Amino acid sequence: MEFLRPATWGEALAAKAERPAAVPIAGGTDLMVELNFDRRRPEALLDLNRVRELEDWETAEGGRVLRLGASVPYARIVRELRAAAPALALAAHTVGSPQIRNRGCVGGNLGAASPAGDSHPALLAAGPGTRVEAESAARGTRLIPIDDFYTGVKRNALAEDELIRAVRIPVAAGPQQFSKVGTRNAMVIAVCAFAVALHPDPATGGGAVGAGIGSAGPTPIRPAEAEEFLTGELAARGLWRTGARLDDGLVRRFGELVAAAARPIDDVRGSAAYRRHALAVMARRTLAWTWDEYATNLRRAA
């Protein structure tokens, strides 16, 4: 197995162009497991640990977008990005152990494209404006909408000569939440996971709802019907302006639509029926938490 160690982003792109089969490694928290268990034997590894620009994050587009470098570790997301990306920070907090959080990164999660990846529901909930910044030496940069990125079980939309440079996430305008079910809080693959985000628009007095499902289908899933239902009801009832309590029927229906969007299977971690039940419960609870925070902020602002 050949080990490639570029020192700059340009060198990394050139190496990937020359050796498209080379597998990128940064944190290595997923890939090393596969290597250790002899599940994978790539012809070459492309070590990105010396490419320092992948470890930076910044706000762009007038502060409306968070540009998160592919190698920013989860531990820094937890510490530094709770305000800009609350659901992602909550998801990062549940990843593995402290050692894993110090090494693992969203770029690796996206590259592996496992439906159980903890960052995926939060990225979906952040809205369709979330885009994966991919680059190749031959064609330059392209921005892949998050809804188009996941193409199958552990498959993504990257071309063979592309590397993930960053992910662009709309900066949170309202409360967000993340929840997952597992045998314990961390160091566990999720039985299922869910994220929800409120995107209020003060200019119009309205807003939108984002959501994402993990570990309950062949790919991470956006429950579009649930999003559209809740967005419509909040607008029709004037709730964005009043912050009034959500009635039980509305919350229950949102949970039902989230569960209906899942495409789970029975496996060693849980049954399909259990996953659907758990998602409905998590959807109701996270919605209650986010709406309570939104209403509290609205009262304080008044």
Long-range contacts (C-beta under 8 A, 24 or more apart in sequence): 1-41, 1-42, 1-43, 1-44, 1-45, 2-43, 2-44, 2-45, 3-44, 3-45, 3-47, 4-44, 4-45, 4-46, 4-47, 5-47, 5-50, 6-46, 6-47, 6-48, 6-50, 6-51, 7-50, 7-51, 8-51, 9-51, 9-53, 9-54, 9-135, 9-165, 10-137, 11-51, 12-46, 12-48, 12-51, 12-163, 13-135, 13-136, 13-137, 13-163, 14-137, 15-46, 16-46, 16-136, 16-137, 16-161, 16-162, 16-163, 17-136, 17-137, 17-138, 17-161, 19-43, 19-44, 19-46, 20-160, 20-161, 21-160, 22-46, 24-48, 24-111, 24-163, 24-164, 25-49, 26-54, 26-70, 26-71, 26-105, 26-107, 26-108, 27-71, 27-73, 27-100, 27-103, 27-104, 27-105, 27-108, 28-103, 28-108, 29-96, 29-100, 29-103, 29-104, 29-108, 30-104, 30-108, 30-109, 30-112, 30-114, 31-108, 31-112, 46-163, 48-163, 54-107, 54-165, 54-166, 57-81, 59-84, 59-171, 60-168, 63-171, 64-170, 64-171, 65-129, 65-168, 65-169, 65-170, 65-171, 66-168, 66-169, 66-170, 66-171, 67-133, 67-166, 67-167, 67-168, 68-106, 68-166, 68-167, 68-168, 68-169, 69-107, 69-165, 69-166, 70-105, 70-106, 70-107, 70-108, 70-110, 70-163, 70-164, 70-165, 70-166, 70-167, 71-105, 71-107, 72-105, 72-106, 73-101, 73-102, 73-103, 73-104, 73-105, 74-100, 74-101, 74-102, 74-104, 74-105, 74-106, 75-101, 75-102, 77-106, 83-172, 84-169, 84-171, 84-172, 85-122, 85-126, 85-169, 85-171, 85-172, 85-176, 86-172, 86-175, 86-176, 86-177, 86-197, 87-121, 87-122, 87-125, 87-126, 87-172, 87-176, 87-177, 87-178, 87-195, 87-196, 87-197, 88-119, 88-122, 88-123, 88-126, 88-169, 88-178, 90-122, 90-176, 90-177, 90-178, 91-118, 91-119, 91-121, 91-122, 91-178, 91-180, 91-193, 91-195, 92-118, 92-119, 93-186, 94-118, 94-178, 94-180, 94-185, 94-186, 95-186, 96-186, 96-187, 97-186, 97-187, 100-187, 106-167, 107-164, 107-166, 107-167, 110-149, 110-156, 110-164, 110-167, 111-156, 111-158, 111-164, 112-154, 113-149, 113-150, 113-151, 113-154, 113-155, 113-156, 113-219, 114-154, 115-150, 115-153, 115-154, 115-214, 115-215, 115-216, 115-217, 115-218, 115-219, 115-220, 116-189, 116-190, 116-193, 116-214, 116-215, 117-214, 117-220, 118-178, 118-180, 118-190, 118-193, 118-214, 120-150, 120-212, 120-214, 120-220, 121-178, 121-193, 121-194, 121-195, 121-211, 121-212, 121-213, 121-214, 121-220, 122-176, 122-178, 122-195, 122-212, 123-167, 123-169, 123-212, 123-220, 124-195, 124-210, 124-211, 124-212, 124-213, 124-220, 124-221, 124-222, 125-176, 125-195, 125-196, 125-197, 125-210, 125-211, 125-212, 126-169, 126-170, 126-172, 126-176, 126-197, 126-210, 127-170, 127-197, 127-199, 127-208, 127-210, 129-168, 129-169, 129-170, 130-167, 130-168, 130-169, 130-170, 131-167, 131-168, 132-157, 132-164, 132-167, 132-168, 133-164, 133-165, 133-166, 133-167, 133-168, 134-158, 134-159, 134-162, 134-163, 134-164, 134-165, 135-162, 135-163, 135-165, 136-161, 136-162, 136-163, 137-161, 141-165, 143-168, 147-222, 150-219, 150-220, 151-219, 152-218, 152-219, 153-218, 153-219, 170-199, 172-197, 173-198, 173-199, 173-200, 173-201, 174-198, 174-199, 174-200, 174-207, 174-290, 174-294, 175-289, 175-290, 175-291, 175-293, 175-294, 175-297, 176-290, 177-286, 177-289, 177-290, 178-286, 179-282, 179-285, 179-286, 180-214, 180-215, 180-282, 181-270, 181-278, 181-282, 189-215, 189-269, 190-214, 190-215, 191-215, 191-269, 191-270, 191-274, 191-275, 191-278, 192-216, 192-262, 192-264, 192-270, 192-275, 192-278, 192-279, 192-282, 193-282, 194-258, 194-279, 194-282, 194-283, 194-286, 195-286, 196-283, 196-286, 196-287, 196-290, 197-290, 198-290, 198-291, 198-294, 200-240, 200-294, 201-240, 205-240, 205-241, 206-234, 206-235, 206-240, 207-231, 207-234, 207-235, 207-240, 209-234, 211-258, 211-283, 213-258, 213-261, 213-262, 213-279, 215-275, 216-262, 216-263, 216-264, 216-275, 216-276, 216-279, 217-262, 217-263, 217-264, 218-263, 221-261, 221-262, 221-263, 222-261, 223-257, 223-258, 223-260, 223-261, 223-262, 224-261, 225-257, 225-260, 225-261, 226-254, 226-257, 226-258, 226-260, 226-261, 226-283, 229-253, 229-254, 229-257, 230-254, 230-287, 242-298, 243-294, 243-295, 243-298, 243-299, 244-295, 245-295, 246-287, 246-288, 246-291, 251-284, 251-287, 251-288, 252-284, 254-283, 254-284, 254-287, 255-279, 255-280, 255-281, 255-283, 255-284, 255-287, 256-280, 258-282, 258-283, 259-283
